[in-house]
């Protein structure tokens, strides 16, 4: 069930701006071009989303933050240093991830594979 939680985080994030500024993050997600990244991110194949998320986390150097549930460090690495600024769309992202993590750890049956789509 842990991977399902990660899938939810990544799928939600891809809906707003996982392409980064001007689409500059596709390479961090393991893609050689924006077209392939976009094609896979609009796919309903959760494995493609998970693979891209894992590559992004590793390439951004925030794997340890995620594994250690350092949500502040993870949010800074994932969204940038200004993630928690007053006008940021990702304000409170660290707190939201902690809340969701705690919720799913307490009841891992909340997510089933098809809930993502």
ABEGO torsion letter per residue (X at the ends): XAAAAAAAAAAAAAAAAAAEBGGAAAAAAGBABAAAAAAAAABABAAAAAAAAAAAAAAAGAAAAAAAGBAAAAAAAAAEAAAABAABAABGAAAAAAAAAAAAAABAAABBAAAAX
